[in-house]
Amino acid sequence: MPKLDQAYRELEEITPAWLTRALRRLRKPEARPARLLSGTVLILGSFFAWLPVLGIEMFPLGLLLLAENIPFLRKPAGALMLWFVAAFKKVRAWFRRMWQRH
């Protein structure tokens, strides 16, 4: 699971501490039912991205959680999350540069 583990490490760099703790708890083997439920809810919630609270960013996170239990999803989910985190970092850096100009 190298891509999946790398994706979790990258995600932990950009998430708040409370979310990092929650993700670590969800990765434990005994959290399988919570992982399946959380992953499914996040994926379903991403389809309602037009609502103010929900967003498309919920899809890769839900996929990442489901990939812990579904082996054939591990590589694509890890790759998708790595792409998402890299894109987020680029956008965040761009906003920081723009903010510093003003």
Long-range contacts (C-beta under 8 A, 24 or more apart in sequence): 1-74, 1-78, 2-78, 3-74, 3-75, 3-78, 3-79, 3-82, 4-64, 4-67, 4-68, 4-74, 4-75, 4-77, 4-78, 5-78, 6-78, 6-82, 7-64, 7-77, 7-78, 7-79, 7-81, 7-82, 7-85, 8-64, 10-81, 10-82, 10-85, 10-86, 11-61, 11-64, 11-81, 11-85, 13-85, 14-85, 14-88, 14-89, 14-92, 26-65, 26-68, 27-68, 32-68, 32-69, 35-65, 35-66, 35-68, 35-69, 36-65, 36-66, 36-69, 38-62, 38-65, 39-63, 39-64, 39-65, 39-66, 40-66, 57-84, 60-84
